[in-house]
Structures are given as structure tokens and as C-alpha cells.
Amino acid sequence: MPIKSLIKPETRTKILVALGPMAGLALMISIFLGRLNDPNLDFAGGFLIGLSIVGNLAFIFVVTRYLRKIGGCNDRQKKN
């Protein structure tokens, strides 16, 4: 993975955190396209739904891993 090694981990995390809002926007656009009732837009709507699902899953994974790393995810650790 030579390309991945060129990007700093902090920059990579920022890019992956940006997937959350992007996935939400893709979901809103796909809902809008679905309401138009145009069969020519079915592929675009399905593609955006898939992008929304994958983007939200990646966002949840990256954010929980980042919060666990900085220690802000679990309250039980602070009680010790």
C-alpha cells in the first residue's frame, strides 16, 4: 500500500470522519431522487443508498476507534 503510506494517520482519520456527513447527504439525495418517481434514477438512488450505508458504517468504526484511543468512549475507565 504505497499510497496509504504517503498520507499521515491524522489526515486519514480526518478524511474518514468526513464520511459521516457525506453519508447523510447521500441518504437525503437518494430519498429526494426516490420521490421523483423516475425509473431512470433508480440506479443512482440505489448507489447513493449503498454509499450511505457503507459511509455510516465506516464513520462509526473510525469514530469509536478514535474515541477509544483518546479515552473518551467509556465512563468506567474514568472511575478507576
C-alpha positions as CSV (number, residue, x, y, z in Angstrom):
1,M,0.0,0.0,0.0
2,P,2.4,2.7,-1.1
3,I,-0.3,5.3,-1.5
4,K,-1.7,4.8,2.1
5,S,1.8,5.3,3.5
6,L,2.0,8.8,1.9
7,I,-0.9,10.1,4.0
8,K,-0.4,10.9,7.6
9,P,-2.6,9.0,10.1
10,E,-4.2,12.2,11.4
11,T,-5.1,13.3,7.9
12,R,-6.5,9.8,7.1
13,T,-8.7,10.0,10.3
14,K,-10.0,13.4,9.3
15,I,-10.9,12.1,5.8
16,L,-12.7,9.1,7.3
17,V,-14.6,11.3,9.8
18,A,-15.8,13.4,6.9
19,L,-17.6,10.2,5.7
20,G,-20.4,10.7,8.3
21,P,-21.8,14.0,6.9
22,M,-21.2,12.8,3.3
23,A,-23.2,9.6,4.0
24,G,-26.0,11.7,5.5
25,L,-26.1,13.9,2.4
26,A,-26.1,10.8,0.1
27,L,-29.1,9.5,2.0
28,M,-31.0,12.7,1.7
29,I,-30.3,12.9,-2.0
30,S,-31.3,9.3,-2.6
31,I,-34.6,9.9,-0.8
32,F,-35.2,13.0,-2.9
33,L,-34.5,11.0,-6.1
34,G,-36.8,8.3,-5.0
35,R,-39.6,10.8,-4.5
36,L,-39.4,11.9,-8.1
37,N,-40.8,8.5,-9.3
38,D,-38.5,8.4,-12.4
39,P,-37.4,4.9,-13.2
40,N,-34.2,6.3,-14.9
41,L,-33.0,7.4,-11.5
42,D,-33.3,4.0,-9.7
43,F,-29.6,3.1,-10.2
44,A,-28.4,6.5,-8.9
45,G,-30.8,6.2,-5.9
46,G,-29.6,2.7,-5.1
47,F,-26.0,3.7,-5.5
48,L,-26.4,6.6,-3.0
49,I,-28.2,4.3,-0.5
50,G,-25.3,1.9,-0.7
51,L,-22.8,4.7,-0.3
52,S,-24.8,5.9,2.7
53,I,-24.7,2.5,4.4
54,V,-21.0,2.0,3.8
55,G,-20.1,5.5,4.8
56,N,-22.1,5.3,8.0
57,L,-20.5,2.0,9.0
58,A,-17.0,3.3,8.3
59,F,-17.8,6.5,10.2
60,I,-19.0,4.6,13.2
61,F,-16.0,2.3,13.2
62,V,-13.4,5.1,12.8
63,V,-15.0,7.4,15.4
64,T,-15.4,4.7,18.0
65,R,-11.8,3.6,17.5
66,Y,-10.6,7.2,17.8
67,L,-12.6,7.9,20.9
68,R,-11.4,4.6,22.5
69,K,-7.8,5.7,21.7
70,I,-8.1,9.1,23.4
71,G,-10.0,7.6,26.3
72,G,-13.4,9.4,25.8
73,C,-15.6,6.4,25.0
74,N,-16.0,4.6,28.3
75,D,-17.1,6.2,31.6
76,R,-16.0,3.1,33.6
77,Q,-12.4,3.9,32.9
78,K,-12.7,7.3,34.5
79,K,-14.0,5.9,37.8
80,N,-10.7,4.0,38.4
